[in-house]
Amino acid sequence: MTSLWWTISLLPKLGFLYLLYCLLYSILKYTLGKSLFSKRKQLKTAGDWAVVTGAASGIGRGFSRELAKDGLNILLVDVNAEGVAEVARNIHEEFKVQTKTFIADLSDIGCYKGFKEAIDGLSSVACLVNNAGTASGMNEQFLDGEKCTFDSIAFVINLNVLGFTCATKAAIEKLCDDAAARRPFLINISSINALIKPRGLPIYSASKSYVKTMSEGLATLLATRGVRVQTYMPCAVATNLAQVAPIWPIIPSPEEYAASALDMLGVEENSCGYFFHDLHYVAFRVLLTARRLYDIWYIMFKGPEDSTKKE
């Protein structure tokens, strides 16, 4: 029994060491790792154009601006014609790059023939940023028959799963064209919800888990063709979709997040893309581990006591 208690007494120390390891690893990733392994500067030699979906606002707009800042021409894709035209105009005037727009609802399978034609008409593509997605109803309980309808379920899946897959398919031939020499990127925006799977968000979390899993499969498939795959899993970003205001440094603006994420391009295939989002995930893992250890302790020691009292 003494050895058992000695082992249990080690658990808090091991937990502290694990937390320290995770913190140090995150710090090294976003400092030394970024300076040594970031591939952001390689985008300019990977092609002439960047294709960004969901580009009219939020993270998509942030990526469009950052990629234009790096000298890439931008094909902006969104269902919001007025919004995407304004972003395209501002980018052209500020960064002196070419811009094109493609107006489409990417949840509609019928738009992808035209989308592919628009991409095929570009000279070369340095990256596709698969950002278009929706969190429609993400705060609504799955069991709520009035708020979580069949239509809302279909919309989330059609855009986050089908739209992501078809957009990738539409761009893949152009990305693979002479890819061994150019080494272009397929950049997919998942979510931290794909990792932590919070209760109350089953459909949204599942759709973002699909993006992560599909990206991992594509990374293996496309590696032999020279296309590199990068997946980002952001936490809260100050977008209209998230309905939160920027709180520096915890909740970045879309531009701040995009700048950080692109700086981390190629450092890890799966990345939160932002240091404080990484810390959020570290905290979750530590708390989850602590909870599991508590459950084990309770079953081993408190469980028998409770059963004795009942008798």
Buried (B, 14 or more C-beta within 10 A) or exposed (E): EEEEEEEBEEBEEEBEEBBEEBBEEBBEBBEEBBEEEBBBEBBEEBBBBBBBBBBBBBBBBBBBBBBBBBEBBBBBBBBBEEBBBBBBEBBBEEBEBBBBBBBBEBBBEEBBEEBBEBBEEBEBBBBBBBBBBBBBBBEBEBEEEEEBEEEBBEBBBBBBBBBBBBBBEBBBEBBBBEBEEBBBBBBBBBBBBBBBBEEEBBBBBBBBBBBBEBBBEBBEEBEEEBBBBBBBBBBBBBBEBBEEEBEEEBBBBBBBBBBBBBBBBBBBEBBBBBBBBBBBBBEBBBEEBBEEBEEEEEEEEEEEEEEEEEE
